[in-house]
Amino acid sequence: MASVLIIHERSDICHLLSPAVESHGHECFSLASCEQATLTLKTTAFDIVILDIDITEKPGEAVAALAKSECRPHILIITNGCNPVILEEAIRAGAWDVVCSPFTHEELGQAINRCLHHRRARMEIKNHADIKREAILGTSPCLEECLEHIATAAHSNVNILILGETGTGKELFANAIHENSKRAENNFIVVDCTNFPKTLAESLLFGHERGSFTGAAEARDGLFRQADGGTIFLDEIGDLDIEVQKSLLRVLQERRFRPLCSKKEVASNFRLVAATNRNLEAMVKRGEFRKDLYHRLRTSVIQLPPLRERKEDILPIASYHVRQICAELGFEEKELSYELHHALTLYNWPGNVRELINVLHATVQNGTGECRLYPQHLPVDIRAKVLLKRSGRPQSDGYLVADEDGACKAKGGTLGCPLLPAAIARIATRPAPPAEIESMNPQERRPEEMTAGPGSCAKPSGDLGSKPSPTPEGLVGSLAKHRPGNGFAQIVGPHITLPLPPENASDSQLLPLRTVRELAMQDVEAAYLKRLVSSSQGNFQRALTISGLSRARLYDLLSKHSLNISGT
Ligand SMILES: Nc1ncnc2c1ncn2[C@@H]1O[C@H](COP(=O)(O)OP(=O)(O)OP(=O)(O)O)[C@@H](O)[C@H]1O
């Protein structure tokens, strides 16, 4: 049985569609907007999301946000209009299939089954793939997806095109494809097309006979011949001269070529992996890249995400490379302070992992003699950019920055709360109980206690007792009990807003309990931590004592809420 979410603003249409899902034995839920669905997907896993694309204003963005959710749902688009531009945008953003109306229940059911078939096949690969990842570090969902792609690609012989900004790991991934394939015993030939002298390109790629040009004293095998039985990696293929592109096309079609001045053709059983950070499609349109070659290359495409879109990978990459760099330089191992990790996550990394590694080299050098690395050890230009971000000034690259009130501002406007998107903020109309707690003893200030059920929170003695899962009702109850006259000082500060729709709203606007609870928790945590930061006056140890949290947990929570205890 699969779990299916229908997104449509009209509940009568949701009711019409759900039998098509349920008649195949699947569970069906519905929500009225993509914003609600994106939030719900943070806490609840769905296999398939059925989205009426006609209700979205920005189809590409909406689909991308849904597709990136942790459970990686398959997105099935339904549409009335069949507008090819919108559909292309949706497919590019990650939609799996499209069903144009009018359609029958049977047709929708078949599309759902096709999705599930693919989903199960993908899970099989995921479960059984024992990928050698070599030096590929990180656990972000988008990186995991690229690794899954490698697992599939490794078993086939198809051409692979790896796209991604500079320094995202294209060569690393190309190597991993080779290492995970049956060709791993044979050569992995890397060709940098950027530095390819046009005049020598053909002889380098296809080889030459003795005396075929001045200086050709010996016959020589070309790179394609050397890749026989193995893999040839054409890096920066977008830089390949247009004349050479023509010869390459023939080799890709025939897997045969004629070395310079040779009478005989040579065969080579190579596998091609190409990579570029350029937009080949736009180059094709401008006549700078051959269309036929482009189509040959893109049999299977892996798009590597930039580092700024997978910040959770920064810590594992940084920790590993700091260890490596220390070993190379003969230094004692150095720890990364929380503050440094936090600073690294605030930077944009236009040069991606390569830039991160270079910066870490400089950071380790600057921290010579110290056992912990702090933001002060970063190169000055990076530190200046991070400081600007932390100062709360809106940045030109659209980063979210915390303002004085702890609310998150994005370029061009205030969001209210980072985890409370506009749609939810709109329906959160209930006046909220105040949240920040003054002058409680340290035991009583534990955030865990603030979110526990009414029973446990009623004890001002500090005996926390058991901690049942928090509920929104419990949360309101627990906060109410912290009012004056109940053994607690007055609660003041930013309001906690529960993401509940108005009483007269339709059922479909009420989010699942887990989502509401999660959102309320975020607000409680943020309010508490903000207060903890000011109370601890830059002293991390003091913050540990007050909060009763472990060092690791406090680091995690501060990082999650973009807070920092000592100044950079
Ligand atoms: N996920 C990762 N984990 C660890 N190291 C990585 C990762 N991705 C990239 N690197 C490292 O970053 C550096 C750059 O990687 P690589 O050369 O593969 O990038 P690229 O995309 O091919 O760059 P360019 O487009 O400039 O050729 C290498 O040192 C590589 O080992």
The ligand as an SDF file (V2000), in Angstrom:
LIG
                    3D

 31 33  0  0  0  0  0  0  0  0999 V2000
   31.1580   15.3800   -2.0610 N   0  0  0  0  0  0  0  0  0  0  0  0
   32.4800   15.5950   -1.9420 C   0  0  0  0  0  0  0  0  0  0  0  0
   33.1350   15.1240   -0.8790 N   0  0  0  0  0  0  0  0  0  0  0  0
   34.4540   15.3460   -0.7210 C   0  0  0  0  0  0  0  0  0  0  0  0
   35.2100   16.0270   -1.5780 N   0  0  0  0  0  0  0  0  0  0  0  0
   34.6110   16.5180   -2.6660 C   0  0  0  0  0  0  0  0  0  0  0  0
   33.2200   16.3370   -2.9050 C   0  0  0  0  0  0  0  0  0  0  0  0
   32.9050   16.9350   -4.0580 N   0  0  0  0  0  0  0  0  0  0  0  0
   34.0320   17.4800   -4.5210 C   0  0  0  0  0  0  0  0  0  0  0  0
   35.0700   17.2220   -3.7070 N   0  0  0  0  0  0  0  0  0  0  0  0
   36.4650   17.6800   -3.8600 C   0  0  0  0  0  0  0  0  0  0  0  0
   36.3960   18.9880   -4.4290 O   0  0  0  0  0  0  0  0  0  0  0  0
   37.4340   19.1620   -5.3670 C   0  0  0  0  0  0  0  0  0  0  0  0
   36.8350   19.5000   -6.7180 C   0  0  0  0  0  0  0  0  0  0  0  0
   36.1760   18.3630   -7.2160 O   0  0  0  0  0  0  0  0  0  0  0  0
   36.1440   18.0340   -8.7830 P   0  0  0  0  0  0  0  0  0  0  0  0
   37.4420   18.3460   -9.4320 O   0  0  0  0  0  0  0  0  0  0  0  0
   35.6000   16.6510   -8.9450 O   0  0  0  0  0  0  0  0  0  0  0  0
   35.0680   19.1270   -9.2100 O   0  0  0  0  0  0  0  0  0  0  0  0
   34.5830   19.4930  -10.6860 P   0  0  0  0  0  0  0  0  0  0  0  0
   33.1020   19.7000  -10.5980 O   0  0  0  0  0  0  0  0  0  0  0  0
   35.0830   18.4710  -11.6690 O   0  0  0  0  0  0  0  0  0  0  0  0
   35.2940   20.8990  -10.9040 O   0  0  0  0  0  0  0  0  0  0  0  0
   35.5860   21.6620  -12.3070 P   0  0  0  0  0  0  0  0  0  0  0  0
   34.2630   21.9010  -12.9740 O   0  0  0  0  0  0  0  0  0  0  0  0
   36.2020   22.9450  -11.8820 O   0  0  0  0  0  0  0  0  0  0  0  0
   36.4750   20.7530  -13.0900 O   0  0  0  0  0  0  0  0  0  0  0  0
   38.2280   17.8710   -5.3810 C   0  0  0  0  0  0  0  0  0  0  0  0
   39.3070   18.0100   -4.4950 O   0  0  0  0  0  0  0  0  0  0  0  0
   37.2570   16.8510   -4.8510 C   0  0  0  0  0  0  0  0  0  0  0  0
   37.9180   15.7850   -4.2270 O   0  0  0  0  0  0  0  0  0  0  0  0
  1  2  1  0
  2  3  1  0
  2  7  2  0
  3  4  2  0
  4  5  1  0
  5  6  2  0
  6  7  1  0
  6 10  1  0
  7  8  1  0
  8  9  2  0
  9 10  1  0
 10 11  1  0
 11 12  1  0
 11 30  1  0
 12 13  1  0
 13 14  1  0
 13 28  1  0
 14 15  1  0
 15 16  1  0
 16 17  2  0
 16 18  1  0
 16 19  1  0
 19 20  1  0
 20 21  2  0
 20 22  1  0
 20 23  1  0
 23 24  1  0
 24 25  2  0
 24 26  1  0
 24 27  1  0
 28 29  1  0
 28 30  1  0
 30 31  1  0
M  END
$$$$
